Amino acid sequence: MNRRKFLTTSAIAAPAALAAPAIGRAQAKHEWKLVTSLPANLPGPGVSAQRWADRITRMSGGEIDISVFAAGELVPPFGTQEAVENGTAQAYHGSGSWFSGRDISHAFFFSAPFGLTFDEMHAWMYYGGGQELLDEFTNPRGLQVFIGGGSGVQTFGWFKKPINSLDDLRGLNFRITGFGASVLNKIGMNAVSTPPGEIFPALQSGALDGAEWVGPSFDQAFGFQKIMSHMYAPSFADVYGGIEFGINLDAWNALSEELQTIVITATEAEANRSSADALNMNMDGLDALKEVEGLTIDTLPGDVWDALRTASHEVMDEVAGTSGFVSKLMDSYYGYVKRASEYKRLYDVPLYAQREKYIG
């Protein structure tokens, strides 16, 4: 895929499509079903899926007509990727972390322990070789995948009891996916992969002792603050917290170059829009959570952080040896983490410290 060639036409193609009057729009040549792992119109990612579909339909003048199916409406919540691979649907919207049980490589494009923040992730994907690696990973499976935005650094988790030491975490049934699950298993927790819509009932019933989802606003939408008394931040694993759009490769190749340009342009716009939306929502959400009576908001104790770093290194060492591709992917990903960290150590970190003093 010559991505740069596609993008050169976007400034012409997209506005022209948007300006086309409804009466003059072409009959849909490409009828797509988009399946998502999320409940319908869930604030944040659920809205993002519908916005992406609506924009592409409008921008293409109706030549691509996308219908959105929420979790369970057409396929099971975690069966969306396979549904697109086998042609049941033409596109999916979900997290690479949720699909990492099929191949752990996918989790790198969501978040990896102590990994890339959403601005760094976008830089790596667009300019650091990330998209090329994602293509190498997904194209042979019949998929064309693009990142669709990140929530930013997420909440570590919600609990009914305080976490004062590592011992308080051992033995707990905890909802988490991706690399985070492997790391928490190593420190003595029992990681459980629970679909988003099932997290609250599992916490309420006691099947789960704790859970992570996204961040302050998204977690409130699920009602965690109503039944849990302790929230800990930040997450060590969900740093980018990404969502992706995956397209059946045959459906993708059936598009003209102009229509592919529209899809790419809409997806890059959505990656930016949904990331901004998440940050704004989570700032509002944290303000609201601070007012919840009986809720304690805190960070993890030092011995937990020590254990998470050690376990993360162990998991990454184990993963690195699974294939030549994974080794190449890790070198690229963590090489970019190192470069970004060095840059931000000089620019961002000192600014944050001085900004705190400035705003009081």
Residue pairs with C-beta under 8 A, 6 or more apart in sequence:
1 135
1 144
1 260
3 131
3 264
5 257
6 257
6 260
6 261
6 264
7 261
7 264
7 265
9 257
9 258
9 261
10 261
10 262
10 264
10 265
13 59
13 258
13 261
13 262
13 265
14 59
14 261
14 262
14 265
14 266
17 58
17 59
17 60
17 61
17 262
18 58
18 59
20 61
24 61
25 61
25 62
25 63
26 61
26 62
26 63
27 62
28 62
28 63
28 64
28 65
29 63
29 64
30 63
30 64
30 65
30 90
30 251
30 254
30 255
30 259
31 65
31 67
31 90
32 53
32 64
32 65
32 66
32 67
32 89
32 90
32 91
32 251
33 66
33 67
33 69
33 74
33 88
33 89
33 90
33 91
34 49
34 52
34 53
34 66
34 67
34 68
34 69
34 89
34 90
34 91
34 92
34 93
35 69
35 73
35 74
35 75
35 80
35 83
35 84
35 88
35 89
35 91
35 92
35 93
36 45
36 46
36 49
36 68
36 69
36 70
36 71
36 80
36 92
36 93
36 94
37 71
37 77
37 78
37 80
37 92
37 93
37 94
37 95
37 98
37 195
37 196
38 45
38 46
38 49
38 70
38 71
38 77
38 93
38 94
38 196
38 197
39 46
39 70
39 71
39 196
39 197
40 46
40 68
40 70
40 73
41 47
41 50
41 70
42 196
42 218
42 221
43 217
43 218
43 221
43 281
44 151
44 214
44 217
44 218
44 221
44 274
44 277
44 278
44 281
45 93
45 151
45 214
45 218
45 243
45 274
46 70
47 277
48 93
48 148
48 149
48 243
48 270
48 273
48 274
48 277
49 68
49 93
50 68
51 270
51 273
52 66
52 93
52 148
52 245
52 266
52 267
52 270
53 66
53 67
53 68
54 66
55 266
55 269
55 270
56 64
56 66
56 262
56 263
56 266
57 64
57 65
57 66
59 262
59 265
59 266
60 259
60 262
63 259
64 255
64 259
64 262
64 263
66 91
69 75
69 89
71 77
71 195
71 196
71 197
72 197
74 83
74 88
74 89
75 82
75 83
75 88
75 89
76 195
77 195
77 196
77 197
78 98
78 99
78 193
78 195
80 89
80 92
80 93
80 94
81 92
81 94
81 99
81 102
81 143
81 246
83 89
83 92
84 90
84 91
84 92
84 143
84 246
84 247
84 248
85 141
85 142
85 143
85 248
87 248
87 250
89 248
90 247
90 248
90 251
91 245
91 246
91 247
91 248
91 251
92 245
92 246
93 148
93 243
93 244
93 245
93 246
94 243
94 244
94 246
95 110
95 177
95 178
95 242
95 243
95 244
96 106
96 107
96 108
96 109
96 110
96 178
96 242
96 244
97 106
97 107
97 110
97 111
97 177
97 178
97 179
97 180
97 238
98 177
98 178
98 193
99 106
100 106
100 107
100 110
100 177
100 178
100 179
101 193
103 137
104 179
104 182
104 319
104 322
104 326
105 137
105 323
105 325
105 326
105 329
106 137
107 178
107 179
108 115
108 329
108 330
108 333
109 125
109 130
109 134
109 145
109 147
109 242
109 244
110 178
110 238
110 240
110 241
110 242
110 244
111 178
111 179
111 180
111 237
111 238
111 239
111 240
111 241
111 242
112 179
112 237
112 239
112 316
112 333
112 334
113 179
113 180
113 183
113 236
113 237
113 308
113 312
113 315
113 316
114 236
114 239
114 309
114 312
114 337
115 121
115 237
115 239
115 240
115 333
115 334
115 337
116 124
116 239
116 240
116 333
116 336
116 337
116 340
117 150
117 152
117 153
117 239
117 240
117 340
118 149
118 150
118 151
118 152
118 240
118 241
118 242
118 275
120 240
120 336
120 337
120 340
121 130
121 147
121 150
121 240
121 242
122 147
122 150
122 271
122 272
122 275
123 336
123 340
124 130
124 332
124 333
124 336
125 131
125 134
125 147
126 268
128 332
128 336
129 332
130 332
130 333
130 336
131 146
133 328
133 329
133 332
134 145
134 146
134 147
135 144
135 145
136 325
137 325
137 329
138 144
138 145
138 246
139 249
142 248
142 249
142 250
143 246
143 247
143 248
143 249
144 246
144 247
144 248
144 249
144 252
145 244
145 245
145 246
145 247
146 244
146 245
146 247
146 264
146 267
146 268
146 271
147 242
147 243
147 244
147 267
147 271
148 242
148 243
148 244
148 245
148 267
148 270
148 271
148 274
149 242
149 243
149 270
149 271
149 272
149 273
149 274
149 275
149 277
149 278
150 240
150 241
150 242
150 243
150 271
150 274
150 275
150 278
151 214
151 215
151 218
151 238
151 240
151 241
151 242
151 243
151 275
151 278
151 282
152 215
152 240
152 241
152 275
152 278
152 279
152 282
153 215
153 233
153 234
153 235
153 238
153 239
153 241
154 212
154 213
154 214
154 215
154 233
154 234
154 235
154 238
154 239
154 241
155 212
155 213
155 214
155 215
155 216
155 219
155 231
155 232
155 233
155 234
155 235
156 212
156 232
156 233
156 234
156 235
156 236
156 300
157 174
157 176
157 210
157 211
157 212
157 231
157 232
157 235
158 203
158 210
158 211
158 212
158 219
158 224
158 228
158 230
158 231
158 232
159 172
159 209
159 210
159 228
159 229
159 230
159 231
159 232
160 209
160 210
160 227
160 228
160 229
160 230
161 168
161 229
161 230
162 168
162 230
162 296
162 298
163 169
163 230
163 232
163 300
163 301
163 304
164 301
165 301
165 303
165 304
166 187
166 188
166 301
166 303
166 304
166 307
169 184
169 187
169 188
169 189
169 304
170 187
170 188
170 189
171 188
171 189
171 190
172 189
172 190
172 209
172 210
173 189
173 190
173 192
173 207
173 208
173 209
173 210
174 184
174 189
174 190
174 191
174 192
174 208
174 209
174 210
174 211
174 212
175 191
175 192
175 193
175 194
175 199
175 202
175 203
175 208
175 210
175 211
175 212
175 213
176 184
176 191
176 192
176 193
176 211
176 212
176 237
177 193
178 237
178 238
179 237
179 312
179 315
179 319
180 191
180 212
180 235
180 236
180 237
180 238
181 191
181 193
182 191
182 315
183 236
183 237
183 308
183 311
183 312
183 315
184 191
184 311
185 191
186 311
186 314
186 315
187 304
187 307
187 308
187 311
192 202
192 208
194 202
194 208
194 211
196 213
196 222
199 208
199 211
199 213
199 222
200 222
200 223
200 224
200 227
202 208
202 211
203 210
203 211
203 224
203 227
203 228
204 227
210 228
211 224
212 235
212 238
213 219
213 222
213 224
214 238
214 241
214 278
214 282
215 241
215 278
215 281
215 282
215 285
216 282
216 283
216 284
216 285
216 286
216 288
216 289
217 278
217 281
217 282
217 284
217 285
217 286
217 288
218 278
218 281
218 282
218 285
219 225
219 231
219 285
220 285
220 288
220 289
224 231
225 231
225 289
225 292
225 295
228 295
229 294
229 295
229 296
230 295
230 296
230 298
231 289
231 295
231 296
231 297
231 298
232 297
232 298
232 299
232 300
233 297
233 299
234 299
236 305
236 308
236 309
236 312
237 312
241 278
243 274
245 267
245 270
247 263
252 260
252 263
255 263
286 297
289 295
289 297
290 297
300 308
316 330
316 334
319 326
319 330
320 326
320 327
320 330
321 327
